[in-house]
Amino acid sequence: MAEFEKGALVKAHYKTGIYVGEVVEDRNRFYLVKILAVDKHPMQGDLHNPGQTEDVFFHQRKALSLNEKANVQKEAVHPFEEDTVPDYEASLKQAVEKLKSKLTRRETEFNQNAKQQLEDLENQYFKS
């Protein structure tokens, strides 16, 4: 597991999303990471019952916001190896499109519910 100094650019896995961020502080077992871009949008639905739609609360999961800070377990923080940090809004749009594409590959009740939640989030994110 790599150690990161304050100011280091990292890829942080937080819940079911992946973000590009900057280490703000070392907090023993966690890094406080300031979010700069979205690499993978969080999955929709119940984290404890993935793929399920019956007898579960189907959560709508937003991506972390630009400059939002998150405590990320050190094991889930990796070096950011690209030359430039993507623009937040452009990276969010790309992450949403990638997840929507994945959800349309198979016609399941879970994928339909997740896609509906994602489309609602898309309207919230990008309303003019």
Phi, psi and chi 1 to 4 in degrees:
 res  aa     phi    psi   chi1   chi2   chi3   chi4
   1 MET       -  126.4  177.2  174.9   63.7      -
   2 ALA   -75.9  148.7      -      -      -      -
   3 GLU  -101.1  140.9  -71.3  -72.8  -39.2      -
   4 PHE  -122.3  139.0  -62.3  100.0      -      -
   5 GLU   -85.9  160.3  -61.6  -69.0  -37.3      -
   6 LYS   -55.5  132.6 -178.8  178.2  177.8  179.6
   7 GLY    94.7  -10.1      -      -      -      -
   8 ALA   -67.3  140.4      -      -      -      -
   9 LEU   -86.5  132.4  -67.3  178.0      -      -
  10 VAL  -138.9  164.2  -64.3      -      -      -
  11 LYS  -104.8  123.6 -117.2 -174.3 -163.2 -180.0
  12 ALA  -119.5  124.9      -      -      -      -
  13 HIS   -90.0  116.1  -62.1 -112.5      -      -
  14 TYR  -129.4  115.8 -175.3   76.0      -      -
  15 LYS    54.9 -118.7  -62.7 -168.3  178.1  175.5
  16 THR  -106.4   11.4   61.9      -      -      -
  17 GLY  -108.6  163.5      -      -      -      -
  18 ILE  -128.3  134.5  -58.1  173.9      -      -
  19 TYR  -130.5  154.9  -57.6   90.0      -      -
  20 VAL   -98.7  132.4  176.3      -      -      -
  21 GLY  -153.4 -178.9      -      -      -      -
  22 GLU  -119.6  131.1  177.0 -175.3  -20.0      -
  23 VAL   -68.8  124.9  172.9      -      -      -
  24 VAL   -99.9  -35.6  174.3      -      -      -
  25 GLU  -160.2  145.8 -173.0  178.9  -38.8      -
  26 ASP   -92.0  122.2 -174.9  -27.7      -      -
  27 ARG  -120.7   56.2  -66.1 -174.7  166.0  178.0
  28 ASN    63.9  -93.1  -63.4  -38.2      -      -
  29 ARG   -86.6   -5.5  -66.5 -177.4   17.8 -120.0
  30 PHE  -129.3  159.6  -62.0   87.6      -      -
  31 TYR  -112.4  139.0  -74.5  114.2      -      -
  32 LEU   -85.3  118.6 -177.1   63.2      -      -
  33 VAL  -117.5  129.0  176.5      -      -      -
  34 LYS   -90.0  125.6 -179.8  171.5   78.0  170.1
  35 ILE   -77.3  130.5  -56.6  -54.9      -      -
  36 LEU  -117.3  -26.0  -57.0  174.6      -      -
  37 ALA  -160.9  162.1      -      -      -      -
  38 VAL  -108.1  125.1 -179.1      -      -      -
  39 ASP   -96.8  -39.3 -171.0   56.7      -      -
  40 LYS  -141.2  126.0  176.8 -178.8  176.6  -85.2
  41 HIS   -72.1  142.9 -166.2  -78.8      -      -
  42 PRO   -60.3  144.3  -20.0   29.2      -      -
  43 MET   -71.5  151.8 -166.7   56.6  177.1      -
  44 GLN   -91.9  162.3  -56.4  -56.8  -63.7      -
  45 GLY   103.0 -166.1      -      -      -      -
  46 ASP   -88.4  117.6 -172.5  -28.2      -      -
  47 LEU   -61.4  -30.8  -69.1 -179.6      -      -
  48 HIS   -85.0  -14.3  -55.3  -70.1      -      -
  49 ASN  -134.7   65.4  -61.4  -70.5      -      -
  50 PRO   -61.1  137.9   15.0  -21.3      -      -
  51 GLY    83.3   -5.0      -      -      -      -
  52 GLN   -95.4  146.7  -58.8  -64.9  -47.7      -
  53 THR  -126.2  -19.3   55.9      -      -      -
  54 GLU   -92.6  137.3  -70.2 -172.5   31.6      -
  55 ASP    58.3   30.6  -59.0  -37.6      -      -
  56 VAL  -134.7  156.2  -62.8      -      -      -
  57 PHE   -86.8  119.0 -178.6   71.9      -      -
  58 PHE   -86.1   96.3 -156.5   90.3      -      -
  59 HIS   -72.8  143.4  -62.1  -89.2      -      -
  60 GLN   -96.0  122.2 -176.6  178.6   73.3      -
  61 ARG  -114.4  112.4  -59.4 -166.9  178.9  -76.9
  62 LYS   -80.3  153.5  -75.0 -174.4  171.0 -174.5
  63 ALA   -73.2  152.0      -      -      -      -
  64 LEU   -63.5  147.1  -63.9  176.3      -      -
  65 SER   -82.2  162.1  -57.2      -      -      -
  66 LEU   -57.6  130.1  176.8   63.6      -      -
  67 ASN    69.8    2.1  -63.7  -37.8      -      -
  68 GLU   -65.9  146.7 -175.8  172.1   -9.8      -
  69 LYS  -109.4  138.7  -66.9  174.8 -176.2   73.8
  70 ALA  -133.8  140.9      -      -      -      -
  71 ASN   -82.2  113.5  -80.3  -48.7      -      -
  72 VAL  -115.3  130.6 -176.7      -      -      -
  73 GLN   -57.1  139.5  -70.5 -173.1   -7.1      -
  74 LYS   -56.5  -35.6  -74.9 -172.2  172.2 -178.5
  75 GLU   -64.6  -19.3  -52.5   81.0   53.6      -
  76 ALA   -99.0   10.4      -      -      -      -
  77 VAL  -112.5  128.3  177.1      -      -      -
  78 HIS  -131.4  160.5  -53.2  -77.6      -      -
  79 PRO   -63.1  141.4  -13.9   22.9      -      -
  80 PHE   -88.6  117.6  177.6   69.4      -      -
  81 GLU  -108.1   11.2  -63.2  176.6  -15.2      -
  82 GLU   -94.6  167.0  -63.7  170.5   36.5      -
  83 ASP   -75.9  -38.6  -66.9  -27.3      -      -
  84 THR  -132.5  148.5   58.1      -      -      -
  85 VAL   -79.4  128.5  174.2      -      -      -
  86 PRO   -64.3  155.7   -9.4   18.0      -      -
  87 ASP   -61.6  136.5  171.8   72.5      -      -
  88 TYR   -57.2  -54.6  177.8   84.1      -      -
  89 GLU   -63.3  -41.7 -170.4  164.1  -34.9      -
  90 ALA   -63.8  -40.1      -      -      -      -
  91 SER   -67.9  -36.7   70.3      -      -      -
  92 LEU   -64.5  -45.6  178.0   59.7      -      -
  93 LYS   -59.4  -44.1  -78.0 -178.2 -179.0  176.2
  94 GLN   -64.5  -41.6 -174.6  175.6   13.9      -
  95 ALA   -65.4  -39.4      -      -      -      -
  96 VAL   -64.6  -46.5  166.3      -      -      -
  97 GLU   -61.4  -40.7  -73.4  -55.3  -43.8      -
  98 LYS   -63.4  -43.6 -167.3  171.9 -178.7 -179.8
  99 LEU   -67.9  -41.7 -178.9   54.7      -      -
 100 LYS   -59.8  -41.9  -83.3  176.3   37.8 -179.8
 101 SER   -61.2  -43.6  174.6      -      -      -
 102 LYS   -62.2  -39.8  179.6 -179.2  175.8 -174.5
 103 LEU   -72.1  -20.8  -67.6  171.1      -      -
 104 THR   -90.4   -4.5   55.1      -      -      -
 105 ARG   -67.6  -38.2  -73.4 -173.1 -157.4  139.7
 106 ARG  -124.7  135.4  -75.2 -169.7   32.0 -135.9
 107 GLU   -89.6   88.9 -160.1   58.7   37.7      -
 108 THR  -124.7  162.0   66.9      -      -      -
 109 GLU   -62.4  -40.2 -174.9  177.8   -4.9      -
 110 PHE   -61.4  -48.3  176.2   85.0      -      -
 111 ASN   -62.8  -37.9  -75.7   -0.4      -      -
 112 GLN   -63.6  -45.3  -71.3  174.0  -23.1      -
 113 ASN   -63.9  -43.5  -73.4   -5.3      -      -
 114 ALA   -64.3  -41.8      -      -      -      -
 115 LYS   -64.4  -39.9 -170.8  168.4  179.8  -95.9
 116 GLN   -62.5  -44.1 -177.2  177.7    6.6      -
 117 GLN   -62.2  -42.1  -66.4  -65.9  -28.1      -
 118 LEU   -65.6  -39.7 -165.4   59.0      -      -
 119 GLU   -65.1  -36.8  -73.4  170.3  -11.7      -
 120 ASP   -64.2  -43.3 -177.9   51.8      -      -
 121 LEU   -62.9  -40.4  -77.5  172.8      -      -
 122 GLU   -58.5  -41.3 -167.5  173.3   25.6      -
 123 ASN   -63.9  -37.3  -70.9  -27.3      -      -
 124 GLN   -70.1  -42.7  -68.5  175.3   46.1      -
 125 TYR   -64.9  -44.6  -68.0  149.4      -      -
 126 PHE  -115.6   21.4  -52.5  117.1      -      -
 127 LYS   -65.1  138.6   59.6 -175.3  169.7 -160.7
 128 SER   -80.1      -  -57.0      -      -      -
